[in-house]
Amino acid sequence: MKLHIALTSHKAEISLQEGKVKEITREFLVDNDLSQKLLIEIDALLSEAGVTPTGVEGVEYEAHDAGFTTTRIGQVVADTYNFVLKHS
């Protein structure tokens, strides 16, 4: 199961996906506060699904019409999570 992070101008959607099928999804509003919300929402999603953080196969990330800082925060979280998964 993969974690998918999708960001747009004022909305974030995170989901656990098996292939292209979204198994469970959380959406939340983003207003210059992604750094305060993203990790908390990922933790809540994994808890809701009963998946451990290392039970995720990888993280996919996309951003459309999001601001520069929002885009970079999402990218850093995805890259860091993938790095930890690869080296654990």
N, C-alpha and C positions, 0 to 999 in steps of 0.2 A: 504494500500500500504506500502511495506517495502523498506527500503533503504538497498542496498547490496553493500558492499565494498570488492573488490577483489584485492589483491596485488601479483605481481610476482617480479622477480629480478629487473627490471627497468621499470615497467609499472603498472599503477593503472587503475582500471575500477570501476566506481561507477554507480549504476543504481537504478531506482525505479521499483519494481516488484510487480505484482499482482499474487500471487501464484508463479509459476516458469516462468511466462511470463514477459520478460523485456519490460516495457513500454517506458522508455527513458534511454539512456546510455551516459556517458561521459568517455572518455579515455584520459589519459595524461601520459607523461613520468616522471619517478622518478629517480633522480640522487642525492641521499643524501640531498634532499630538500622536502621530504614529509611533514614535519611540516609546511613548508611555503605554500604548495599547497592544502592540503587535505580539510581543512575547506572552503577555497575559492571556490574550485570545487564543494563541497557539496551545498554551498549556490547558486552557479550558476545553478546547476542541479535542485534544488527545485524551483528557480525563473523561469527557463525555463518551468517547468512542471506546474507552478501556484499552487504549494503546499506550505503551511506554514510549518515551522520547526516542529511544534507540530501536523501537519496533517499526519505525518509519524507514522505508527503503531509500528515500531521497526526497529532495525538495525541488519543485519546479516553480519558476517565478515569472510573472509578466506584469508590466505596467503600461497603461494607456492613458494619456492626457493627465498624468499625475505630475505634480511639481518636482523640481530637481531634487530637493532634499528628501521628499517622500520616496521617490524612485531609488535614491541611493540607500536610504535606510532599509527598504525592502530587499534590495540586492545584497547588502551586507549581511542581513539576517539569513537569507537563503544560502549565500556562499559559506558562511560560518557553520550553519547547521550541516550542510553537505560535507564540509571539511571534517567536522567532528564525527559524522557517521562513517566516513571513509577511514578514519584513523582510530576507530574504537574497536 
